[in-house]
């Protein structure tokens, strides 16, 4: 089906996707009537429409910071840094600034301590509630397993009486 000529039969390839050469009116493939150029031959050898993804070599990850570097970074951060203020309750517009007077600082620390204790209590209560719900779910699972066993026994005993009768 290939014609002889320059480059030999190995240079001829089905031409679908190569500029439309070699298609019959019905759309079926035919052999090219002219030799393929070197770049086209290389593309054909690689696999015309190969969808294989080329692996990209990524640079290696940098080493994680040491504890000392992390502490140095935290100590060097300003009090207004979003890391420290993002989760802080917004009491008043001036609360983000450190209080100038020692009495105000003590009051602020006291309020923070109270908030911490209240949050800690809520967390403990939530943990207790979660443990109780987990226990309830476990108990419901045990009861469900017992019910499934009973249903199977009833179904098997009903099926055996149907066959024996």
C-alpha positions as CSV (number, residue, x, y, z in Angstrom):
1,X,0.0,0.0,0.0
2,X,3.0,2.3,0.5
3,X,4.7,3.6,-2.6
4,X,8.4,3.4,-3.2
5,X,10.5,6.5,-3.4
6,X,12.8,8.7,-1.4
7,X,13.1,7.7,2.2
8,X,11.6,4.2,1.7
9,X,8.5,2.8,3.1
10,X,9.5,3.5,6.7
11,X,9.2,7.3,6.1
12,X,5.5,7.0,5.1
13,X,2.9,7.0,7.9
14,X,-0.8,7.4,8.2
15,X,-1.4,11.0,7.7
16,X,-4.3,11.8,10.0
17,X,-3.4,14.9,12.0
18,X,-0.7,15.9,9.6
19,X,-2.3,18.8,7.8
20,X,-5.1,16.7,6.3
21,X,-2.9,14.9,3.7
22,X,-3.9,11.5,2.7
23,X,-7.6,11.5,3.8
24,X,-10.2,10.0,1.5
25,X,-13.5,11.8,1.1
26,X,-15.0,9.3,3.6
27,X,-12.5,10.3,6.3
28,X,-10.7,7.0,6.3
29,X,-6.9,7.0,6.5
30,X,-4.6,6.4,3.6
31,X,-0.9,6.3,3.2
32,X,0.9,9.6,2.4
33,X,1.9,10.0,-1.2
34,X,4.9,12.1,-0.3
35,X,7.8,11.6,2.2
36,X,7.4,13.1,5.7
37,X,9.8,15.8,6.8
38,X,12.3,15.0,9.6
39,X,10.4,16.9,12.3
40,X,7.2,15.2,11.4
41,X,8.9,11.8,11.3
42,X,10.2,12.5,14.8
43,X,6.8,13.4,16.0
44,X,5.3,10.3,14.5
45,X,8.0,8.1,16.2
46,X,7.2,9.8,19.6
47,X,3.6,8.9,19.3
48,X,1.6,11.5,17.4
49,X,-1.0,12.5,20.0
50,X,0.7,11.0,23.0
51,X,-1.1,12.2,26.1
52,X,1.7,11.0,28.4
53,X,2.6,13.8,30.7
54,X,6.2,14.7,31.0
55,X,7.5,14.6,34.5
56,X,8.6,18.0,35.8
57,X,11.4,17.8,38.3
58,X,10.5,20.1,41.1
59,X,13.2,21.7,43.3
60,X,13.7,20.1,46.7
61,X,11.9,21.5,49.6
62,X,13.8,23.7,51.9
63,X,14.6,22.4,55.4
64,X,12.0,23.3,58.0
65,X,13.0,26.0,60.4
66,X,14.6,25.1,63.6
67,X,12.9,25.7,67.0
68,X,15.3,28.5,67.6
69,X,14.4,30.2,64.3
70,X,10.7,29.9,65.1
71,X,11.1,31.3,68.5
72,X,13.2,34.2,67.2
73,X,10.5,34.9,64.6
74,X,7.8,34.9,67.2
75,X,9.7,37.1,69.6
76,X,10.5,39.6,66.8
77,X,6.9,39.9,65.8
78,X,5.0,43.1,66.7
79,X,2.0,42.8,69.1
80,X,-0.3,44.0,66.2
81,X,0.8,41.1,64.0
82,X,-2.3,39.3,62.6
83,X,-1.0,36.0,64.1
84,X,-1.7,37.4,67.6
85,X,-4.8,39.5,66.8
86,X,-6.7,37.3,64.4
87,X,-8.4,35.2,67.1
88,X,-8.5,37.8,69.9
89,X,-11.9,39.0,70.9
90,X,-12.6,42.5,69.7
91,X,-13.8,44.3,72.8
92,X,-13.0,47.8,71.8
93,X,-11.1,49.7,69.1
94,X,-8.3,50.5,71.5
95,X,-7.9,47.0,72.9
96,X,-5.4,46.0,70.3
97,X,-2.9,48.4,71.7
98,X,-1.1,47.5,74.9
99,X,-2.4,49.4,77.8
100,X,0.0,52.1,79.0
101,X,-1.0,52.1,82.6
102,X,-0.2,49.0,84.8
103,X,-3.6,48.9,86.3
104,X,-5.1,48.6,82.8
105,X,-2.6,45.9,82.0
106,X,-3.6,43.9,85.1
107,X,-7.3,44.3,84.2
108,X,-6.6,43.1,80.7
109,X,-4.6,40.1,81.9
110,X,-7.4,39.3,84.4
111,X,-10.0,39.4,81.6
112,X,-7.9,37.3,79.4
113,X,-7.5,34.8,82.2
114,X,-11.2,34.7,82.8
115,X,-11.8,34.1,79.1
116,X,-9.2,31.3,79.1
117,X,-10.8,29.6,82.1
118,X,-14.3,29.9,80.6
119,X,-13.1,28.6,77.2
120,X,-11.3,25.7,79.0
121,X,-14.5,24.8,80.9
122,X,-16.5,24.8,77.7
123,X,-13.9,22.6,76.0
124,X,-14.0,20.2,79.0
125,X,-17.8,20.1,78.9
126,X,-17.8,19.5,75.1
127,X,-15.3,16.7,75.6
128,X,-17.4,15.1,78.2
129,X,-20.5,15.4,76.0
130,X,-18.6,13.9,73.1
131,X,-17.5,11.0,75.2
132,X,-21.1,10.4,76.3
133,X,-22.4,10.6,72.7
134,X,-19.7,8.2,71.6
135,X,-20.7,5.8,74.4
136,X,-24.4,6.1,73.3
137,X,-23.5,5.4,69.7
138,X,-21.4,2.3,70.7
139,X,-24.3,1.1,72.8
140,X,-26.8,1.6,69.9
141,X,-24.4,-0.3,67.7
142,X,-24.3,-3.2,70.1
143,X,-28.1,-3.2,70.3
144,X,-28.4,-3.1,66.5
145,X,-26.0,-6.1,66.1
146,X,-28.2,-8.0,68.6
147,X,-31.3,-7.1,66.6
148,X,-29.7,-8.2,63.3
149,X,-28.8,-11.5,64.9
150,X,-32.4,-12.0,66.1
151,X,-33.9,-11.0,62.7
152,X,-31.6,-13.5,61.0
153,X,-32.6,-16.2,63.4
154,X,-36.3,-15.5,62.8
155,X,-35.8,-15.4,59.0
156,X,-33.9,-18.7,59.0
157,X,-36.4,-20.4,61.3
158,X,-39.2,-19.1,59.1
159,X,-37.5,-20.3,56.0
160,X,-36.8,-23.8,57.4
161,X,-40.5,-24.2,58.4
162,X,-41.5,-23.2,54.9
163,X,-39.3,-25.8,53.3
164,X,-40.3,-28.5,55.8
165,X,-44.0,-27.8,55.4
